[in-house]
Amino acid sequence: MIAGEVTALVLAGQRRGTDPMAAAAGLSHKALLPVAGVPMLLRVLAALRATPGIGRIVVSIEEPEATLKGLDGLEGVVLRPSDASPARSAAAVFAEFGAPLLVTTADHALLTPAMVTHLLTSAPPEAAALAALARRETVLADFPGTQRTWLRLRDGDFSGCNLFLLGRPEADRALRFWQCLEQQRKRPLAMARMLGPLPLLRYACGWLTLRGALDLLERRCASRLAAVEMPFGAAAVDVDKPADLLLAETWLGVRPHG
């Protein structure tokens, strides 16, 4: 469990080029896309503001003053220009504000205070960095038939939840490793060399467990890592494509927000 106030970072920037969903809506950034009538960045901010233990909130986006000009609902939010990648943006904010730092994304339109609270209260105090994951069964119970990217491990299939906690100063090592992976993201062979052939073989054969995967990453980034399993299927939904937008708006239509 994390003690004291937590700084929350919302990554709202975008990679090079124009996001197709933003372009289709005539917007500069996907973060501004309305979900059930509310820009999804504001939905994320509302969830963070309503979470006990969250103090400072930082939004990282390109040219923040110009990009977010005229958007109501940013009172008290610290704005920072995004860097060339999500990992570099997170590293810059971590260097400025330190631990503990909660990291999420602006397209996490279904984020709720309960999700954030679960992560904060379940965080092992010894972990430098941790990620939220949701089991396939949990996600499909709420969203039958949804298409997600699954991490297929011996002890279950998991989806990432775009929700991370950098709980200790040593998390800067994990951030450096993340940056190295990002630099190689279009070079699968280089990424494979960074992770090692034996662990990749174990994963491909279905032998790798979640703890085994964390142990592997711990050795590569020299910091203690953990995962928190989320009991919320919606925690694994981010708005990346039109089908996700429909999914999120349908969910918000039948569930109370917050």
C-alpha positions as CSV (number, residue, x, y, z in Angstrom):
1,M,0.0,0.0,0.0
2,I,1.3,3.5,-0.9
3,A,1.5,6.0,1.9
4,G,1.1,9.7,1.4
5,E,0.0,11.7,-1.6
6,V,0.6,10.4,-5.1
7,T,1.3,12.4,-8.1
8,A,-0.7,11.2,-11.2
9,L,0.6,11.6,-14.7
10,V,-1.8,11.4,-17.7
11,L,0.1,10.7,-20.9
12,A,-2.0,12.6,-23.6
13,G,0.6,13.0,-26.4
14,Q,0.7,11.1,-29.6
15,R,3.4,9.5,-31.7
16,R,4.6,11.0,-34.9
17,G,1.8,11.6,-37.4
18,T,-1.9,12.2,-37.0
19,D,-4.0,9.8,-35.0
20,P,-6.8,8.6,-37.4
21,M,-9.5,8.9,-34.8
22,A,-8.6,12.4,-34.0
23,A,-8.3,13.3,-37.6
24,A,-11.8,11.9,-38.4
25,A,-13.2,14.0,-35.6
26,G,-11.3,17.1,-36.7
27,L,-9.2,17.2,-33.6
28,S,-5.5,17.6,-33.1
29,H,-5.2,14.9,-30.4
30,K,-7.1,11.7,-29.6
31,A,-7.1,12.8,-25.9
32,L,-9.8,15.4,-26.9
33,L,-12.1,12.9,-28.5
34,P,-15.6,13.0,-26.9
35,V,-16.7,9.7,-25.3
36,A,-20.4,9.9,-24.5
37,G,-20.1,13.7,-25.0
38,V,-17.1,14.3,-22.7
39,P,-13.5,14.6,-23.9
40,M,-11.9,11.5,-22.6
41,L,-9.0,13.4,-21.1
42,L,-11.5,15.1,-18.8
43,R,-13.0,11.7,-17.9
44,V,-9.6,10.5,-16.8
45,L,-9.0,13.8,-14.8
46,A,-12.4,13.4,-13.1
47,A,-11.5,9.9,-12.0
48,L,-8.2,10.9,-10.6
49,R,-9.6,14.0,-8.8
50,A,-12.1,11.7,-7.1
51,T,-9.5,9.2,-5.9
52,P,-8.3,9.5,-2.3
53,G,-4.6,9.8,-2.1
54,I,-4.1,11.5,-5.4
55,G,-2.6,14.9,-4.9
56,R,-0.9,16.6,-7.9
57,I,-2.1,15.8,-11.4
58,V,0.1,16.3,-14.4
59,V,-0.9,16.2,-18.1
60,S,1.8,15.6,-20.7
61,I,0.9,16.7,-24.2
62,E,2.5,18.4,-27.1
63,E,2.4,22.3,-26.8
64,P,-0.1,22.0,-23.9
65,E,-1.1,25.7,-23.7
66,A,-2.0,25.8,-27.4
67,T,-3.4,22.2,-27.6
68,L,-5.6,22.5,-24.6
69,K,-6.6,26.2,-25.0
70,G,-10.3,26.7,-24.3
71,L,-10.8,23.3,-22.7
72,D,-12.7,23.7,-19.4
73,G,-11.9,21.4,-16.5
74,L,-8.1,21.8,-16.2
75,E,-8.2,23.8,-13.0
76,G,-5.2,22.8,-10.8
77,V,-3.7,20.5,-13.4
78,V,0.1,20.9,-14.0
79,L,0.8,20.9,-17.8
80,R,4.1,19.7,-19.2
81,P,5.1,19.3,-22.9
82,S,5.4,15.7,-23.9
83,D,8.7,14.2,-25.1
84,A,9.3,12.1,-28.2
85,S,7.8,8.9,-26.6
86,P,5.6,7.9,-23.7
87,A,8.6,6.5,-21.8
88,R,10.6,9.7,-22.2
89,S,7.6,11.8,-21.1
90,A,7.1,9.7,-18.0
91,A,10.8,9.8,-17.2
92,A,10.8,13.6,-17.4
93,V,7.9,13.9,-15.0
94,F,9.4,11.3,-12.7
95,A,12.7,13.3,-12.6
96,E,10.8,16.4,-11.7
97,F,8.3,15.1,-9.1
98,G,9.7,11.8,-8.0
99,A,8.0,8.8,-6.5
100,P,5.3,7.8,-6.0
101,L,4.0,8.5,-9.5
102,L,0.9,6.9,-10.9
103,V,1.0,6.8,-14.7
104,T,-2.1,6.4,-17.0
105,T,-3.2,7.5,-20.4
106,A,-5.7,10.0,-21.7
107,D,-7.5,7.3,-23.7
108,H,-8.4,5.4,-20.5
109,A,-11.9,6.7,-20.8
110,L,-13.5,4.1,-18.4
111,L,-11.0,4.7,-15.6
112,T,-12.7,5.0,-12.2
113,P,-11.6,6.0,-8.7
114,A,-12.2,2.3,-7.6
115,M,-9.6,1.1,-10.2
116,V,-7.0,3.6,-9.0
117,T,-7.7,2.9,-5.4
118,H,-7.4,-0.9,-6.0
119,L,-3.9,-0.4,-7.5
120,L,-2.7,1.9,-4.8
121,T,-3.9,-0.2,-1.9
122,S,-2.7,-3.5,-3.5
123,A,0.8,-2.2,-4.4
124,P,3.6,-4.1,-2.6
125,P,5.7,-1.5,-0.7
126,E,8.9,-3.1,-1.9
127,A,8.1,-2.8,-5.6
128,A,9.9,0.0,-7.4
129,A,7.5,-0.2,-10.3
130,L,4.3,-2.1,-11.0
131,A,1.7,-2.6,-13.7
132,A,-2.0,-3.3,-13.6
133,L,-3.2,-6.4,-15.5
134,A,-6.6,-7.9,-16.0
135,R,-7.3,-11.6,-16.6
136,R,-9.0,-12.6,-19.8
137,E,-12.0,-14.1,-17.9
138,T,-12.5,-10.8,-16.0
139,V,-12.5,-8.7,-19.2
140,L,-14.7,-11.1,-21.2
141,A,-17.2,-11.3,-18.3
142,D,-17.9,-7.6,-18.9
143,F,-17.2,-7.4,-22.6
144,P,-18.0,-10.7,-24.3
145,G,-16.3,-11.1,-27.6
146,T,-14.1,-8.0,-27.3
147,Q,-10.8,-8.1,-29.1
148,R,-7.8,-7.3,-26.9
149,T,-4.1,-8.0,-27.0
150,W,-3.4,-10.8,-24.5
151,L,-0.2,-11.7,-22.7
152,R,-0.4,-15.5,-22.8
153,L,1.3,-17.0,-19.8
154,R,1.2,-20.4,-18.2
155,D,-0.9,-19.2,-15.3
156,G,-3.4,-17.2,-17.4
157,D,-4.0,-14.7,-20.2
158,F,-3.7,-11.1,-19.2
159,S,-4.4,-7.7,-20.8
160,G,-2.5,-4.5,-19.9
161,C,-4.6,-1.8,-18.3
162,N,-2.5,1.4,-19.1
163,L,-2.1,1.9,-15.4
164,F,1.3,1.9,-13.7
165,L,2.8,2.9,-10.4
166,L,6.4,4.1,-10.0
167,G,6.5,3.7,-6.2
168,R,10.2,4.1,-5.4
169,P,13.2,6.1,-6.6
170,E,14.7,3.0,-8.2
171,A,11.9,3.1,-10.7
172,D,14.1,5.3,-12.8
173,R,16.0,2.1,-13.8
174,A,12.7,0.6,-15.1
175,L,12.0,3.8,-17.0
176,R,15.4,3.6,-18.7
177,F,14.8,0.0,-19.7
178,W,11.3,1.1,-21.1
179,Q,13.0,3.8,-23.1
180,C,15.4,1.2,-24.6
181,L,12.5,-1.1,-25.5
182,E,10.7,1.9,-27.1
183,Q,13.7,2.7,-29.3
184,Q,13.6,-0.9,-30.6
185,R,9.9,-1.2,-31.0
186,K,10.0,-1.5,-34.8
187,R,13.0,-3.9,-34.6
188,P,11.7,-7.2,-33.2
189,L,15.1,-8.9,-33.5
190,A,16.8,-6.1,-31.4
191,M,14.1,-6.4,-28.8
192,A,14.5,-10.2,-28.7
193,R,18.2,-9.7,-28.1
194,M,17.5,-7.4,-25.2
195,L,15.2,-9.9,-23.6
196,G,17.2,-13.0,-24.4
197,P,16.4,-16.0,-26.5
198,L,15.6,-18.5,-23.7
199,P,12.9,-16.4,-22.1
200,L,11.3,-15.8,-25.5
201,L,11.3,-19.5,-26.2
202,R,9.7,-20.2,-22.8
203,Y,7.0,-17.7,-23.6
204,A,6.4,-19.1,-27.1
205,C,6.0,-22.6,-25.7
206,G,3.6,-21.4,-23.0
207,W,6.0,-22.2,-20.1
208,L,6.5,-18.7,-18.8
209,T,4.5,-17.6,-15.7
210,L,3.6,-14.1,-14.7
211,R,6.1,-14.1,-11.8
212,G,8.7,-15.6,-14.2
213,A,8.2,-12.8,-16.6
214,L,8.5,-10.2,-13.8
215,D,11.7,-11.9,-12.7
216,L,13.1,-11.7,-16.2
217,L,12.4,-8.0,-16.4
218,E,13.8,-7.4,-13.0
219,R,17.1,-8.8,-14.1
220,R,17.1,-6.6,-17.2
221,C,16.2,-3.3,-15.4
222,A,17.8,-4.0,-12.0
223,S,14.7,-3.0,-9.9
224,R,11.9,-4.8,-8.1
225,L,8.8,-5.2,-10.2
226,A,5.3,-6.3,-9.5
227,A,1.9,-6.7,-11.1
228,V,-1.5,-6.0,-9.6
229,E,-4.5,-8.0,-10.9
230,M,-7.5,-5.8,-11.5
231,P,-11.0,-7.2,-10.7
232,F,-12.5,-4.7,-13.3
233,G,-12.9,-5.7,-16.9
234,A,-13.3,-2.1,-17.9
235,A,-9.7,-1.4,-16.7
236,A,-8.4,-3.1,-19.8
237,V,-10.4,-1.0,-22.2
238,D,-8.6,2.0,-23.9
239,V,-10.0,3.9,-26.9
240,D,-7.6,3.0,-29.7
241,K,-10.0,2.4,-32.5
242,P,-13.7,3.1,-33.5
243,A,-14.8,-0.3,-32.0
244,D,-13.3,0.7,-28.7
245,L,-15.2,4.0,-28.8
246,L,-18.5,2.1,-29.4
247,L,-17.6,-0.3,-26.6
248,A,-16.9,2.5,-24.1
249,E,-20.0,4.5,-25.0
250,T,-22.2,1.4,-24.7
251,W,-20.7,0.7,-21.3
252,L,-21.1,4.2,-20.1
253,G,-24.7,4.0,-21.2
254,V,-25.5,1.1,-18.9
255,R,-23.2,1.8,-16.0
256,P,-22.9,4.8,-13.7
257,H,-19.7,6.8,-14.3
258,G,-17.3,7.3,-11.4
